[in-house]
Amino acid sequence: MEMLYTVLLIAAVLVAAYVLIKILAAPIKKIFKLLINAVCGFALLFLANFVGGFFDFSIPVNLLTCIIAGAFGIPGVIFLVVVVMFFL
């Protein structure tokens, strides 16, 4: 009887671990994608400021521009470039 209890306990732990991994896999993928998007946005923001320095163009690096570049990535930096070029 004790052997059956041990086998059932091991099976229950394995099933619980499998279900937990399946539940947490999707958010981890989304967080990783958001992190890659933010890194690309920040890199492009600083690249735009570096290249823009040769043409007397710069995007101010402040909290708002960092949030836009981090949250939206490359399209966010393109938006910032357009806003700075035409509205500021």
RODO-2510 file (C-alpha; in nm, 4 decimals, decimal comma):
residues 88
     n   res          X          Y          Z
     1     m     0,0000     0,0000     0,0000
     2     e     0,2850     0,2362     0,0772
     3     m     0,4396     0,1694    -0,2645
     4     l     0,1141     0,2645    -0,4390
     5     y     0,0946     0,5851    -0,2352
     6     t     0,4512     0,6775    -0,3364
     7     v     0,3869     0,6093    -0,7051
     8     l     0,0671     0,8169    -0,6992
     9     l     0,2446     1,1004    -0,5190
    10     i     0,5255     1,1039    -0,7765
    11     a     0,2727     1,0989    -1,0612
    12     a     0,0783     1,3869    -0,9045
    13     v     0,3962     1,5939    -0,8636
    14     l     0,4975     1,5289    -1,2242
    15     v     0,1526     1,6262    -1,3541
    16     a     0,1510     1,9410    -1,1393
    17     a     0,4995     2,0372    -1,2630
    18     y     0,3947     1,9823    -1,6255
    19     v     0,0814     2,1958    -1,5832
    20     l     0,2798     2,4719    -1,4088
    21     i     0,5379     2,4799    -1,6875
    22     k     0,2642     2,4983    -1,9530
    23     i     0,0923     2,7839    -1,7691
    24     l     0,4115     2,9862    -1,7234
    25     a     0,5577     2,9261    -2,0719
    26     a     0,3371     3,1770    -2,2555
    27     p     0,4043     3,4765    -2,0263
    28     i     0,7767     3,4056    -2,0291
    29     k     0,7765     3,4129    -2,4105
    30     k     0,5902     3,7444    -2,4095
    31     i     0,8243     3,8956    -2,1525
    32     f     1,1262     3,7826    -2,3552
    33     k     0,9769     3,9342    -2,6723
    34     l     0,9080     4,2626    -2,4908
    35     l     1,2642     4,2662    -2,3593
    36     i     1,4099     4,2153    -2,7077
    37     n     1,1799     4,4882    -2,8421
    38     a     1,2932     4,7297    -2,5691
    39     v     1,6632     4,6602    -2,6308
    40     c     1,6173     4,7222    -3,0052
    41     g     1,4293     5,0448    -2,9322
    42     f     1,6944     5,1791    -2,6963
    43     a     1,9748     5,0854    -2,9350
    44     l     1,7983     5,2595    -3,2229
    45     l     1,7300     5,5655    -3,0052
    46     f     2,0973     5,6056    -2,9260
    47     l     2,1935     5,5281    -3,2861
    48     a     1,9524     5,7979    -3,4071
    49     n     2,1112     6,0456    -3,1671
    50     f     2,4617     5,9447    -3,2750
    51     v     2,3914     5,9724    -3,6473
    52     g     2,1710     6,2778    -3,5926
    53     g     2,4631     6,4515    -3,4257
    54     f     2,6270     6,4841    -3,7664
    55     f     2,3166     6,6597    -3,9033
    56     d     2,2364     6,8788    -3,6010
    57     f     1,9468     6,6511    -3,5025
    58     s     1,8860     6,4922    -3,1665
    59     i     1,6031     6,3270    -2,9781
    60     p     1,6016     6,4308    -2,6131
    61     v     1,6584     6,1297    -2,3893
    62     n     1,4128     6,1668    -2,1035
    63     l     1,1586     5,9502    -1,9265
    64     l     0,8895     5,9868    -2,1940
    65     t     1,1161     5,9076    -2,4896
    66     c     1,2670     5,6120    -2,3044
    67     i     0,9206     5,4728    -2,2294
    68     i     0,8139     5,5138    -2,5934
    69     a     1,1356     5,3570    -2,7266
    70     g     1,1211     5,0740    -2,4729
    71     a     0,7539     4,9912    -2,5107
    72     f     0,7186     5,0240    -2,8878
    73     g     1,0729     4,9471    -3,0036
    74     i     1,1651     5,0405    -3,3589
    75     p     0,8240     5,1884    -3,4541
    76     g     0,8380     5,4006    -3,1377
    77     v     1,1767     5,5450    -3,2320
    78     i     1,0539     5,6156    -3,5861
    79     f     0,7574     5,7971    -3,4302
    80     l     0,9940     6,0013    -3,2115
    81     v     1,2075     6,0939    -3,5134
    82     v     0,8988     6,2107    -3,7053
    83     v     0,7683     6,4100    -3,4073
    84     v     1,1044     6,5804    -3,3508
    85     m     1,1524     6,6555    -3,7202
    86     f     0,8099     6,8010    -3,7877
    87     f     0,6753     6,9291    -3,4566
    88     l     0,9712     7,0312    -3,2390
***
